[in-house]
Every structure is written in structure tokens, then in C-alpha cells.
Amino acid sequence: MLTGSISPEYGGNMRMFLAVVLACLAVQVSAEGCDPEKEFECKNGFCIDNSRRCNGIFECLDFSDEDNCPVAKCQPGEFQCTSGECVSGDLRCNGSPDCPDESDEAGCVKILCHGHSFIYNAVTKTCKSCQHNAQGRNCEKCKPGFYGNAKIGTAEDCKPCDCNGHSMDCDMAGKCENCGHNTEGEKCENCRPGFRGDATKGTPEDCKPNSPDNDKDTDAKPKPTTKPGPDPDTDKKPKPTTKPGNPTKTCDCNGHSTECDGDGKCKDCKDNTQGDSCDECKPGFTGDAKEGKADSCKPNNCDALCNKHSSTCDLAAGKCMNCDHNTEGDKCEKCKSGFAGDATKGTSDDCKESACAAMCNNHATECDMNAKTCKNCADNTEGSNCEKCKDGYTGDATKGPCKPCSEKCNKHSDTCDKDTGICSNCKDNTEGNMCERCKTGFTGDASKGTPNDCKPTQCRCNKHSDTCPDGVCKDCQHHTTGAYCEICQPGYYGMATGQTPDDCKKCPCPPRTVMCVEVPGEAQPKCLGCEDGYTGDKCEECDAVNGFEALNGGPTAPTGCCVRKGVSSCPSG
């Protein structure tokens, strides 16, 4: 029974049910028969419009309008419109009609995620996994670095901020904010006063400080040096001199110095910075000196990156410099030629000089020079010359240590090809060359590297089925049917999309009634249609208008039967 107001979430479904009720009540019976050009004749003689034939909804009271309909022609994962066309299953219930007859949106709950998500939590009333660079409880705003109006509801709502690489922030109209690297303008396309260059190149070095000679000169070429003696072509203005406590006007040191020389170069850069404009961090420090803060350049912790073999590195690039202890590589992770050992142990004695090193690919310090074989291969290698990886490891042993397969396989497998690194026996419901994606029927991020990365896909079956290969529900329970278990079976009524076991109830109608539908405001569902030969509110009378009478003048339905005149026995069943 439905009473009171109807929530917006179920409004769409209630409109569908009302449409079914009105459709059933609108079915007409004609003594002259149906118009074959415009109408379909139900088996019980009623007429419906041809457009309502095979539309997935029972329009005839005897259900004959859905008999002998075309067999589904769509591929797995596709949804077949009631008009026959096929659309992607992802378009089902996405809030936008994709079928010509809009049947892909029939029976769906209206979810307001502004077209950027199809996953909605009805309890928290929030959208999940917003797409198209949108974010928010209802995917109603653009992510940082993007601008536009996410509420329009198209995939192009949020566009990337175009700030020439000098900012990630812009307003809804696309105007850049917080321009860095000494730039300004709606797209950070201009250099700030006191700086010159081409800000549209998109690098941190686009705009450099002006020198006194070049305040009004945009030519980036260096000025010729001044020779001794008078020269009529030289600028007769004296160059400004720098005195202690009297910096030149063009001195811009990013807040790390207050003095610069006559060429505009900064002096005595502080805060662990260096460069003509104090715009770089000193070796051993990392950060963005152009931020202008005292702590912009912080000490590098290169130990972890460089296996404790270097104190100088570029953390952002992930590269070490000046590797010590006979090591080499971007991370000082391998021994130099002529040295052998495990450079990743992080001690000064990791790599020892060895006559065997070259023969053993730097993986062993012991060997039999006569037999030309290595002993005690390290770095997960094996072979007479430590030239190949052990089982469970992968890489090129002739160039460096072999790494565990688990690292290549996102921790979902310990088995992989020694040479290519292609994983096998992926576990935790994953698959792919690197166990990098979830198997069909599971969703998640396999690259996280935990046993719970891929979880079973939650079927969109209104909680009436847990099986949905290719997105189509199977084995619908609780007296439901349909591709999404969204319809009550014949003989049952209710709202199958309510997502409870009691959504569909048995029709409390007399025998020989065809179907029933729930009607708002009424205590009992409306019983619709009688079997051939019967009529009345409870199908308790014989349909004399169409030539039916009680058998031999006996009792009528439901205890007796109605037959056409001249028939002497009740139909079987």
C-alpha cells in the first residue's frame, strides 16, 4: 500500500507504475475487431496500439502482446531497447535516454550526480567515483586544476586550467590565480614588472630578472662589453653601483637576499639558496626557492634514495649524484665494474674489489678462474657466471640485481618470467601482465598491492540477485524478473526497485484474474482483467456479451465454468 508523499528517489518508478495502470485501463475491446494497420489484437479480443507491442510491458490483460517477440540480438554487456536497438549496458539507468524509445531509463531511480557518476549511496546521499574531473558530494564542482560548471552535466564540464605551466589554480571562468615563476595575467602569460622573457614557454625559467641595462630591452641577447676609452655608441648614463645597504632597484632575490651587484645578480643568498636570483636550492637541499620562504629549501634526505652511498641527490627526479663506496646507478644501487657485492645493503663495504667481478657480472667475489665459474652468486642471481635471475625474480642479471616478481606483479604473484617480467598465477582476483587489473566480476585498484584490492562487483539487481555476468542479472529472487530484477513477476504486485525481499507481494485477487497493480491511495491493489469468458469485478460472472454462458445453466465462476454456447464441458485446468 502506498500512502502519503512519494520520495523523489521513487518518483520515477511510481510514474512507471501509474503508466502501467493507465495503459491497462486504456485497453479497448471492439465488437468489430481491431484495426490491423494501427492496432494489435490481444487473444482476449482487446485492442492496443501497435507501438505498445513487444515493449517489455504487459499491455494486454492476457499478456499476449509480449508473446513471440523478436529474440534478443544484442551482445553480452549490451542492453536491448524495447524498440530493438542495442546500446552499451553502461548507458542503462545513467539519467540520459539513449534508446529511441527511452526504454533504457524505464524503471530507474533518478540519481542526481550531474552526469558524472552512476554510483550513489542512498543512505549518505552522496555520489561515488566522480568522473570527468568533477568532485563533491554530488559531483557538483570541478577538481583543482580544472574550471567550469560541473552542474551542466556533460563530460566536458570541467576543462584543464590553461596557465602556461605557472599555476594549477583558476576560477570558474578559467582565469588563472596564484601565478608563479614571476608571471602574471589571466593565463600567467606575461612576466611580472622587473622580469623579462617568454612566459608562454611553460618552464620555471621563463621570466628572469631584468638587469639595469635591460629594463626597457626585451632582446635576450647579451650586451657587448664596454671597452676602455670613449665610445660614441655606448650609453653615456653611468651604471648604478652597488653599495652596502643600498641595493639596486632591479634586485629581485626571491626574498633570500637584499643586495645585488651592478648587473642585477644577487649577493649573499641565504636560506640554503643560490643562483643569480637566489632561485635555486643548494646541493643537499630540495624545494622551490622561488616560493620566497625561509624554509623553501629543506635538507635532502638522500640516504634512503641512494642506499647511503651519496649525500647529494635530486629527490624530485629520483637520481643520486656522486655515488661513493664503488657504487653507481641512478640510486647508487649497483657495484662498479671490477667490484662485487650487494650495493643495496647500505654500508661502505657493500662493493669489494674482486678479480672475479667482471666474470661474474659483479654478483660474486669468489670464482674458479680455471673453470671460469662463479661461486655464491648474490643479488638473486644464478648460473655459472651469475648471468640469470633465480626463480621468483626478474631482470637483466648482466646489468644489475634481479628484483622480486612480487614487486613487478603488484604483490599479487611471486611468479613471473625471468626475462620479460610478465606475471603468472595472479592471485587476489587480479589479472594482466603485471596483475594490474581486477578480473571480470570484481572491482577496485589492483595496483595498491593488498589482498583486498579487488572485491566482488556489487550487482545492480535491486538486491534480488548476486549474479550479474556482463551486467545482466540472473536468477532473480523474491518474485522479481527483468534484466535488473526491476519488475514483479506476473501474479505479484509492488515496487521491485525497493531493494527488500518483500518488494513484490502476491496479488490478493479472485481466481481467473489476470493481474493486479498497486494504486496510490487505495488499500488494496487493483485487479485487472479476467480470463476469456469471465467478467465482473471479481471475475465471477460469465461474459454473455461475447457469447459465454454458465455450463448447462449451472453455477457460474468461481465454482463453475463459463463456456461458449453449445460447448458441453469445462476446459481442462
N, C-alpha and C positions, 0 to 999 in steps of 0.2 A: 504494500500500500504506500502511496506517495501522498504526503501532506505537507503543508507549509510551503516555504520558499524553496526554490531549486538552486543549488550552488552553481556558480559559473563553470566549475570543472565538469559538471554533469549536464550542463545545459545543452551541449551538442548532442549527447546521447538521448536526452528527453525529446529533443526536436525530431530525432530519427524515429523514436517510438510513436510520437504523435503522427508522423508522416505515414507510418505503417497502419495505424488505426484509421486515419482518414482514407488511405488507399483502399483498405479493406471495405470500409463503409461506402466508398465510391464505386465499388464494383456493381455493374448493372446487369440485369438479365433481360433478354429481349425475346418476345414471342416469335419475332420474325427472323431470329438468328443474328449473328454478329456480321459486321461489315468486314469482309476478308481483306480489304485494302488498308484498313485503318485499325482493325481490332483483332485480338486473339480470343478464341472461344475456349473457355475452361471446360473441363469434362462435365461439369455440372450445369453447363449451359450459360454461365455468366460470361460477360464480355469485359475485356480490359484493353487499354490502348497497346498497340504493338510495341511501343517503346519500353513498356514495362515487362516485356517477356525476357526471360533469362538475364535479369539484372541482379540476381543474388538475393532478392527479397521476395517472399511468397506473397503474390498479389491475388491469385485465385484462392478461394477458400478451400479448395481441394488440393492445393499445391501444384496443380498440373502445369502452371506457367514456368516452372523450373525443371520440368521433365525434358529429357532428350536435348539438353543444351549442348553447345559445342564443347568438346573436351579441351581442357587447359592446354595451351600451346606454348606457354612461357617456360623459360629455362629456370633451373633451380636458382633461388635468390632473387627472382623477379616476381612482381605482383601483376596478376591479370585483372585488368579493368573489366567491369561488367559489360562494357561495350566491345570487349575482345582484345584491346591493345595491351601490350606488355610494357611495364615501367620497372625501374630498379626497385627492389624491395626496400632500399633506404629511403625512398620517397613516400612510403606508406606512413600516414599519420605525421607528416612533417609540417603541417599547418598551411600548406600551399597545394591546391588541386593540381595534379599532374595528368590525371586521366581526363579525356574529353568529357566524360560524364561525371567527373569529380568523385568517382566511387572509391578512390584511394584514401579519401578523407572521411568516408562513411563510418560512423560508429566510433570515431576517435575522440579522445579527450582533448580539449583545447588547452595547449600549454603555451604560455607567453614567455618565450626566451628570445624574442625578437629575431627569430630565424637563425640563431647562431648555435643552437644546441637542441638535441632531441631527447636529452636525458633530464628528467625533472623529478625532484623529491617532493612528493605531495605533503609530507609531514613538515619539513622545514620551508617549503615553498621556495626552493632555490633551484637554479639550473646548474648542471654539472658539465664539465668539459666544453666550455665555451670555445667556439671556433671563430675563424675569420678575424683574428686579432682583437676579439672582444673580451670583456671581463665584467665582473659584478654579479650580484645575486641573481639577476635576470639577464645577464649578458647585455647590460644596457649602456655600457661605456667602453671606450677604446683603451687598449693596453698602453702603458708608457712607450713612447716612441712611435705612436700612431695617432692620427687625428681623424675627426669626422663625427657623424651622428650614428651611433650603433643602433639606435631605435628605429631606423628606417627599415631594417630587416632584409638587407641584401648582403651578398658575400663581399661586396666592395665598399661596405660602410666605412671601414677603418683603413685608411691609407697610411703608408710609412711617412714619418716626418722627413721632409727634404731640407736638411740643414747643412749640406755640403760636408758632412762628417765632423762638424764642430759642436753639435748638440744632439741630445736624444729627446729633447722636450719641445713640444709645440702645442698651441691652443687648438680649439675645435676647428678653427678656420685654416690651420696649417701654418700659422705664423710662429716662427722659431722663438724659443725662450732660452735664457741662460747660455748664450753663445760663448764658447770657449776659444782658446788659442788666439786671443786678441782679435776676435772678429765681432761683427755686428750686422744688423739688417734683418729683414723678415725671413730670409733664408740663410743667415750668417754668411752672406755673400761678399761683405765688404770688410776691409781691415779697419780697426779702430784708429782714431787720431793718434799719431805718433808711431804708427806701424805702416808698413807697405808690403805689397806682394799680391798674389792672386789667390783670394780666399776660396775660389771655386775648385781648386785642385783637390781639396779634401784631405790634406795632411796636416799634422800639428805644426809644421814648419811654414805654412803658407804665408803668414804675416810676421815679418821680422821688424825689429825696432829701426826707426829712421836714424841716420847719422846726421850731425849738424849740416853737412854739405848737401844732404839729400832730402831735407824737409819738404821741398817742393818738386823733387825729382822722382819720377816713377820708374826711371830706367834702372834695371837691376844690375847693369854692368858697373864694374868698379871704376872709380875716378882715377885719372892718371896722377902719378905722384908729382909733387912740385919740385922743380929743380932750382938750385941756387941762382940768384940773380934776378933781375926784373923780367917779367914776362907779361906782355900786354894782354894775353888771352886768359890769364888766371884771374880768379875772383879777388878783388882788392880788399874785400872785407876780411878783417883778421879772424882767424878761427878762435872760438871760445876756448879758454884754458880752464883746466880743472884745478881748483884749489881745495885743500881740505875743508870740509864743511860747506863747500859751495858747488853742489852738483850741477851739471848742465841740464837745460830744460828737457832734452830728449832722452834723458837717462831713465830707462824702464827696466828694472831688475826683478820683476815679478815679486816684489816685496822682500827680497832676500839681501838687498844692499841699497844704500842711499848715495853711493858715489860711482861715477864712471869717468873714463878718460875723454879726451877731446874727440875721439872717434865714436863715442857713444857706447863703448864697451864697459861693462860693469866691473867694479873692483871689489875685492874682499867679499866674495859671495859667502853668505852664512847659511845656516840650516842644512848643512851637508849638500849644498848645491854647487854647480859650476857652469861654465859656459859664458859667452859674451853677454847674455841676458839673464844669467843665473837660472837658466831654463832647463837644466839637466841635473839629475841626481849624480853624486859622486860614485865611483866604483865601490861596491859593497853596500850601496843603499838603493832602494827602489821606491817608485811612486811617480807622481806628476808634479814636478817642480813649478809648473805654471799655475797651479792652484793658488799659490801665493801664501800658503800657510807655513807656520814654523815647523810643523810636523809633516809636511808634504813628502819629504824623503825619509823613509824609515829604514833601519838596518835590514840588509838582506839576510835571510836565514838560508844560506846556500848549502849547509851541511846535508840536509835531507835530500836535496835535489842532486848534489854532486857526490854522494856517498862518502862525505867527509874528506874528499880529496881536493877541494878548492873552496876558497872563501869569496870568490868573485863569480857572479853569475847574473844572468838576466832571467828573473823569475817569470816575467810575462811571456818570454819566448821559450822558456824551459831549457835554456842552454847554459852550460858551465864554461868558464874561461880559465886558462892557465892551470890545467889539471896537474896535480903533483903525484908523488909516490909511484911513478912509472905507469900512470893510467892515461887513458884517452877516451874520446867519445863525447857526445853532447851532454852526458851525465857522468862523465868520468867512470863509466861502468865496465870498461874492459882494459886489459893489460896491453901495454905497448908491445910491439914486435920484439921478441927476444926475452920477454918476461912472461911468466905464467902464474896463474892463481885466480882467485875469485875477487875481483875488484869491488864487488857489491857488499863485502863484509864490513867495510868502513874502517879499516885500520891501515897504518902506514906500511905494514908488511904484507899487504894483500898480494902484491905482484913482485915476485922474486925473479932475479936473473937466472936464466936456465939455458943450457945448450940444447935442451930438448924442446924448448918452447916453440921454435919455428916448425919443427916436425910435427908437433902435437897441437898445432893451431892455438897455441897459448893456453891450453887447458890442462897441461900436465908439466910437472917439473922432473919427473922420473921417466926414463925410457931405456930401451936396449938399442944402442946405436947400431950394433951389428945386424940385429934382426929388423931394425927400423920399426919398432913397435913401442907404443906409449903405455905407461902404467898409471893406474889410479886417475883416470880422466875426471876432471872436475866440470863445474858449470852445466851439469845434467847432460853430459856428452858421453859417447862411447865409440868404439871402433878402434882399429889398430893405430890410427892417428888422431883419435878423438874428433873424427870428422863428421859424425852424425849425432842426432839427438836421441836420447833414450825414449822408451815408450812413455807416453803421457806428457811429452814435451815437444815443442816445435820451434823452428827457426833455422838459420843457416849457421851450423856449428863452425864453419870455416871463417866466419866473420865476427862471431861473438857468442855469448852464452845462449843456451836454449831456455825458453820460457815455458812455464807450465801450461798445458792445454786449458786448464780451468780459467786462466786469465783471458785467453782468446775466446773462450766459449761462454763468457758472462757468468762463470761459475755454475753452469748448468750441465757440464760434462767434463770428465777427466780424460777423454779420449779424442784424439784428433790426428790428422795426417801430419807426419813429422816435417814434411817439406812445405806443404801449402797452408797448413794450419786449419784446414776445413774440419769442423767438428763432426763427431758421430755420436750416436746414442744420447741425444739431447734428453734431459730429464725435466721434471717440474713443468710438464705440459708446454714445452718450448720446441721450436724447430728453426731451421735455417742453417746456413754455413757457419754461423757463429752462435747458434742457439739464440738469435737476437729477436725473434718474434714468437708470439703465442700461437699455439695450434688452433685450428678451427674449433669453435665452441668454447674458447677461452679468451679472456681479455686482460690487458694490463701492459706493463712496461718490462719486457724481458731483460732489458739492459741494466736493471737495477742490481741484478746478481743475487737475489734471495730466492729461497724455495717457494715463496708465496707471490712471486711476480705475476704469474698468470692464473687467474681464477676463473671458474666456470662462468660463461656468459649467462646473464640473467635474461631468460626468455621473456619477450613481450607478449605473454599469453594470458594476461589478466589474472595470474596466479591459479590458472586452471590446468596448467601443464608445465612440466620441467624439460620437455623435449622440443627442440625447435631447429632441426637441421636446415641450413640455408635460410633461416629466419622465418620459416613457416611452422606453426605449432602442430604437434602431433599428439594423438591420444588425449584429446580434451576431456576433462572430467567435469563433475558437478553439473551434468546435463547441459553442457555447452557445446558449440560447434563453431566452425569458421576458421579462416587462416590464422586468426589471433584469439581463438576461443572467445569471440566477442558477441556471439549470438546464442540465445537459448534454443535448445532443440525443440522440434515440434511437440506439442503437448505440455510445454513448460513456458512460463512467462517470467518477466523480470528484466533486470539490467545486468547483463553478463559482465559488463566492464566494472562492476562494483568491487571486484577482486576479493570476494569472500566465497566460501563453499555454499552459501545459501543464496547466491545471486538469482538462480533460476528455480522457481517453485512449480510444482505440478499444477496444471490447470484444474480448478475445482468446478469442472463443468459436467453436465449430464452426459450419459453415453450418446454416441453418434454425433457429438460436437467436434468440429474440425480443429479449431484453435481458439486461443484466448490472448488478449493483450491487456496490459495494465494501463489504466486511465487515471490521470491526476484527479484527486478529489473524490474518488469513488472507493468504497471499502473493498469491493471485490473486482477482479479483472473482468473485462467484457468478453463474453463468449461469442465467437463469431463463426457462422457457417454451420450447416448441417450436412450430413451425408445425403447422397442422392435419394429422393423420395420422402424426405422428412422436412418439417418446418416447425415454427413456433419458437418462443423464447428459450425453451428447454429441449427443442427438437422432439417434442412429444406428440406431434400431430403428423398425419400423412399429408403430403403435398398434392392435394386434389387438383390444384391449378395446372400442374404438369402431368396429370393423369395417374397419380398414385392413390391407392386405397388400402385400408386395412385388409389383411388376408382373410377371405371368407366372412367379412363383416365382423371379425373378432376384435380383440383389444388392440389398440394402437401402441406405438412406441411408448416407453422403452421395453415393455414386456413382450410385445408382439412384434410384427414387422409390417412394413408398407411395401406393396408391390404394385406394378402396373396392372391395369385391368386385364383379366384373362390369365394372369400367372397364378399357379396353384400351390406354390411352395416358397418359403422364405429363402433368400440367398444364403449360401453357406457362409458361416462366420457371423 
